[in-house]
Amino acid sequence: MKIPQKPIPFMWFVAKKSRKWAILAMLAVTCAQLLDGAFLLVLRALTDSATNAVASDFSDVSMDSLWFWVIVFPLLYFFIENVWRLSGVSGMRLVTESEATVAKDLFEYLIEHSRAYFNKKFAGSLVNKISNASRGVNSMFSNILWQFYPLLVGLIINLVIVISIDKMLGVLFAVWVGVFLSFNYYVVRKKQHLSFAVAKAGSEAKGKMVDTVSNIAAVHANARHKYERDFVGTFIEEYRKKHLKSWIASEWILFANGFLLSIFVFGMIAITIFVMKNSYATLGSLVLIISMTVDLTRSLFFIGHKMTDAIDDYSQIEEGLSELVVPYDITDKPDAKILTGTSGHLVFKDVSFSFGKTVVFDKFCLEVKAGEKVGIVGVSGAGKTTLTDLLMRNHDIREGKVTIDDNDIRDVTRKSLRGQIAFVPQDVSLFHRTIRENIGYGNLGASNEEIVEAAKKAQAHKFIESFPNGYDTFVGERGVRLSGGQRQSVAIARAFLKSAPFLVLDEDTSSLDSESELAVQSALAKLMRGKSVIAIAHRLSTLRIMDRIVVLEKGRIVESGTHESLLSGGGVYSELWKHQVEGFIE
């Protein structure tokens, strides 16, 4: 999906589904403003009829004219109000649909970013940016439909009316309105950097708060309540200072607008009186000008205020887009094909990869035959997790290639690639949803019976049934209501349900009790049957069932063989085993 990075093109983009409602709303607004202009003319006619009635001592002819305009006046008012209602109904379709489109499209774009992108961001800050952009678009469209556009149409209509009364008055009207709007555009643009800074500071503060709440267990365990209050408080205070500075700037703009509007009111009334003195206009014209001037003054002052709000909304949208709508660092090729029905033959051929200047792999080679189970071991930083990340295209390699059944994984879609891989991570990711939904995530079309069967294979059914709500039990954020072993069992059940030819395990049972570890290991043994497996093991005892064990050291394979052969070899694996027997391994 290609999303514009600038606010105005972005707003046009998100309004694509609702443009018909925008057109209808604008037509209704135009009609309402024309009727408002007619209303002023009716007011003038009513005033002049009343004046004539008084002058003629309420003659029958003058009273007929007066009663006509008395009846027309409220009827026209009622009709105008209902035309405005029409603009509101159609306009709200545009506003609400566009707001929803913003949230959906930005969220869709966001989740396509790579893992590397999310590793550098606060989840709370990103969600806040989507929320701000949605609200900003809502406010911008609302202001355009019911503030700025009506003002533009009203100004044109009022200008025509004023010119019909006196050309000099019309010139004054046009010049002054032009000066007022130009001044506001200039100062509001000058204020834009303040509004952008406020939006950015607000996102940062909310991001820090979400980060603290997400790690509340660490806060409690280390008694760091005051530290977090002070730490997050610095960001909140920074937001307060910038918000205040932006608000003061807005107030100065409103003060200047009030001064300009006072001059306008004086000038319009003074010149109208001058025109009347020279018999160019009637009392009704004076009433019309005063009424129009008062209404216009209120509208312009309100518009001046709305322009400062609009630049805040604009800046919120801009700040959000600047962080969210950035080019993907990993994308599918335009002609990428769908990877299906693989046998499970995997090859890393001369793969080179770096994190910045840190080289992880240099000409790395590894082959996993169809149905082969390969264990990966090594100390921290050896490249174990990076290896699986490259397979799943969480990163792209610098040189060489990774192939599945002779298909370069860069030539296939990421979705189809990952569809061929069942992944059980060390840090299990569970949604704050039901156990049923979390297991079913592996196959969204799975029946309830299939979900239960997967849970049974994963040794999870028994503990799930022990919960009062069974499979409909909510697991809490990141599965906090489940134990470590239970979370892993749910992840394994999800992998069973996915039924992919490849299985990637980042297995860590070191924190589990013996009973939970036994259940997890039994479930994993079942899961591996008939699949090509890459298993990162933190407990070497779990690798006994592997066909082959590969020992990594600084991105290189230093040993390869079965558990027994590597133990007898007296090399790196043997040393790691000794350390583990003694109770420690990195």
Secondary structure as UniProt FT lines:
FT   HELIX           7..14
FT   HELIX           16..18
FT   HELIX           19..55
FT   TURN            56..57
FT   HELIX           60..111
FT   HELIX           115..119
FT   HELIX           123..143
FT   HELIX           144..148
FT   HELIX           149..165
FT   HELIX           167..214
FT   HELIX           216..221
FT   TURN            222..223
FT   HELIX           225..277
FT   TURN            278..279
FT   HELIX           283..324
FT   TURN            334..335
FT   STRAND          346..355
FT   TURN            356..357
FT   STRAND          358..368
FT   TURN            370..371
FT   STRAND          373..377
FT   TURN            380..381
FT   HELIX           384..391
FT   TURN            392..393
FT   STRAND          399..404
FT   TURN            405..406
FT   STRAND          407..408
FT   HELIX           409..411
FT   HELIX           414..419
FT   STRAND          421..424
FT   HELIX           435..440
FT   TURN            441..442
FT   TURN            444..445
FT   HELIX           448..457
FT   TURN            458..459
FT   HELIX           461..466
FT   TURN            468..469
FT   HELIX           470..472
FT   HELIX           477..479
FT   TURN            480..481
FT   HELIX           484..498
FT   STRAND          502..507
FT   TURN            510..511
FT   HELIX           514..528
FT   TURN            529..530
FT   STRAND          532..537
FT   HELIX           540..543
FT   TURN            544..545
FT   STRAND          548..553
FT   TURN            554..555
FT   STRAND          556..561
FT   HELIX           563..569
FT   HELIX           572..581
FT   TURN            582..583
//
